[in-house]
């Protein structure tokens, strides 16, 4: 399977809404956990969605990179919470580990000005 990485823009917003569904992906997170931490749970889902949409509107069309926070299943004792994805899948598509939050939780980044390795 292949996929194309594109920056989130207002023009692409309907595709993100379709992917996340009415609940907003991870129980209403709308990817705001990475910006505000666990407080996203204390907010109405609509606020998380609206804030992410505002970020998409403010983002430059030439965003330099895309980050992911997957699980590294190669690490013994890794978390079984795989909803953010598996690190090996991101690596196959050009993402590189730039830091680790925990041994099994890499921060991976893919420069958008470089072709994806597929």
N, C-alpha and C positions, 0 to 999 in steps of 0.2 A: 504494500500500500504506500502511496506517496501523498504528500500534502504540500501545500504552498503556504509560506509564512508571509503575512502582510500586516502592516500596522493597522491598529484599530482607528478608524475614522468615522465621522458621522455617516458617511455614505455606506459604510460596512456595518453600522450599528444594528440594523435588522437581522443580519446574519448571526451576530453575537447573541442577540435576544432569542433567536431561534435555537441556538445551541444551548444556552443556559436554561431556557424554559421559564415559565411564569414564576417558579420558586427562586430563580437566580442562582443556579448551579448549586454550590455547596451550602444548602440550607439558607439561602438568602445572602450569602457572602458577597456576591457580585464582585469578587476579587478585591474587596476592600480590606481583607485581613492583612494583606501585605503592606497596606498603607497606614492602617490605624490599629492593627492588632486585634485582640479579642473583643474590643469595644463594638465591632461590627454587629455582634449578637444583640447588643442593647439598643440598636437603632431599628427603625422600621426598614424593611427590605427595600421599600421604594426610595428611601434616602440613600442607601448603598447604591442602588441602580442609578439614581439621578447623579450622584457624585461621580460614578464611573463614566457616565455619559458626558458629563462636563469635562472630565479629563480627556476623553476622546476628542471633544470639540476643541480643546486647547492644544492638543498634541500637534506637533508639526508633521506634515506628511512624510518628511524624511527622518523619522525616528531612527536613531543610530543602532538600536539593539532591542532584542526581545529577551526577557528573562523568564526562567522557569524554576520551579522549586519541587522537583520530582523526588521519588524515593529511589535510593540506590540498592536494588535487591541483591547486589553482589556482596554487600556487607552483612556478615553473620548477625542475626538478631534484629534485622531491619524491621521497621514498622510495617504492619500489614495494611495500613491505611493508604491504599494506592490511588485514591481519587485524583491526586495531582499528576499522576503519570509515573512512568518508570524511566529512570535515568538513561538506560541503554537505548531506549527509543529516541530520546532527545539527542543523544550523542550521534546516532546514525543519521540524523538530519542536520548536523552541523553545529550543535550546541556544545560548548566546552565548559568544564567546571571552573568557576572563578573563585569560589569560596565554599565552605561547608558550615552549615548552621549546627549540625550534629554529624557524627560519622556517616549516618545513612541518609542525610538530607543535604545534598549538594545544592548550591546556587549555580545554575547553568545559564549561559548567555550565548546568543547567536547574533553576530553582527548582521544587520539587514543589508549592508552594502557588499556582502560576500555571498557567493552562490551556495545553496544548500547541498550538502553531500548526500546523494541518494543512490 
